[in-house]
Amino acid sequence: MVKNLLIDFGEIFSNLWGSMGFSQGTWQNYVMLLISFVLFYLAVVKKYEPMLLLPIAFGMFLINIPGAERVLWGTYPEGLPEAEHTYDAVEPASRGLLWYLYYGVDKVIYPPLIFLGIGAMTDFGPLIANPKSMFIGAGAQLGIFIALMGAVLLGFTGAEAAAIAIIGGADGPTAIYVAKMLAENLVPTIAIAAYSYMALIPVIQKPIMRLLTTPKERAIRMKPLRRVSKAEKIIFPIVVTLVVGILLPDAIPLLGMLMLGNLFRESGVVERLSSQAQNGLINTVTIFLGVAVGCKAKGEIFLSLQTIYIMLIGVTAFVCGTVGGLLTAKLMCKLTKGQINPLIGSAGVSAVPMAARISEDVGRETDPSNHLLMHAMGPNVAGVIGSALAAGMLLACFGG
């Protein structure tokens, strides 16, 4: 009896040890844990895009705790090759919390819902008042096409290159949407690159803005924008959705939700829906999206030469997007004989409203009484539309 008891205790401790992370972890897990700590630091201490960077970091942290993947994600059928470890291949009986949270990424539900919330929070008035801002928003998409060519030259397939290129749009939900549709295996790397660089926009953009503009240009005061009527604000999202839907249907899931949210805001008849889209809905989806994306950043997948290439292409795309917007605005400044401050060109990337605030900050360094924020919001929201259109174009060209 004593012998049997000792055997039972031996099996119990053996099972306990086997379930502990110490016996299951790899060096990649521990490296990814360190990377998650860096993201925690950027989100909490530096306050770089904390709304998304923090849940992404925590998702990465959770999935890389040795032994946690089996519980939080699930297990694959025994003997299934690594290449076939897809979302749907997880054993139904073992599916964990993170598997269910990732459903919204796998079925590309979260990005359009976030666009719905962004639309409800965004005032398109500055763009309607100054339609020329669309040219600046278009110029800022240069980074996408530079990144596309760079990714192809580095050996990525056309679809993978298109998924990577969208990082240049400076729009996290769009990057996730396109990556999921074109290159699912690259979703975590692309998402983390996109949101990390969005968080670092002040660091990336300000030196470029000072380099490409003169003090005289930075001091230009722009005329106040005209008042936009309520009718214009209501008609705008409907017309944009119709035109884009006819010309580029692949852009509709993102752009359509963006415009629906804006219509909630501007119609004035669905305050509860607008408030919910701006607050409860977008906040909830942001949590789910961030954790779901982070949980796919597993060490054995993330730590590769491919990831380094994507990160380098991503920062190049951001730089080129900023340069494209600034050069377009400088050209418009020349054509209008100094009526446009070139600083608003950097806001042509899609990071709303952060990029517009950077234009304001750099402008006030030269003249503290010069306010560019509302003028910069025109190119900024044009950048949101531009990145959605670019996404639709890439999907149409490479989606097969």
Sequence and secondary structure as in RCSB ss.txt:
>XXXX:A:sequence
MVKNLLIDFGEIFSNLWGSMGFSQGTWQNYVMLLISFVLFYLAVVKKYEPMLLLPIAFGMFLINIPGAERVLWGT
YPEGLPEAEHTYDAVEPASRGLLWYLYYGVDKVIYPPLIFLGIGAMTDFGPLIANPKSMFIGAGAQLGIFIALMG
AVLLGFTGAEAAAIAIIGGADGPTAIYVAKMLAENLVPTIAIAAYSYMALIPVIQKPIMRLLTTPKERAIRMKPL
RRVSKAEKIIFPIVVTLVVGILLPDAIPLLGMLMLGNLFRESGVVERLSSQAQNGLINTVTIFLGVAVGCKAKGE
IFLSLQTIYIMLIGVTAFVCGTVGGLLTAKLMCKLTKGQINPLIGSAGVSAVPMAARISEDVGRETDPSNHLLMH
AMGPNVAGVIGSALAAGMLLACFGG
>XXXX:A:secstr
 HHHHHHHHHHHHHHHHHHSGGGT  HHHHHHHHHHHHHHHHHHTS SSHHHHHHHHHHHHHHHSTTHHHHHT  
  TT  GGG  GGGS GGG  HHHHHTHHHHTT HHHHHHHHHHHH   HHHHH TTHHHHHHHTTHHHHHHHHH
HHHTT  HHHHHHHHGGGG  HHHHHHHHHHH GGGHHHHHHHHHHHHHTHHHHHHHHHHHHS HHHHT      
    HHHHHHHHHHHHHHHHHH GGGHHHHHHHHHHHHHHHHSS HHHHHHIIIIIHHHHHHHHHHHHHTT  HH
HHSSHHHHHHHHHHHHHHHHHHHHHHHHHHHHHHHTTS S GGGGGGGSS TTHHHHHHHHHHHHH TT   HHH
HHHHHHHHHHHHHHHHHHHHHHH  
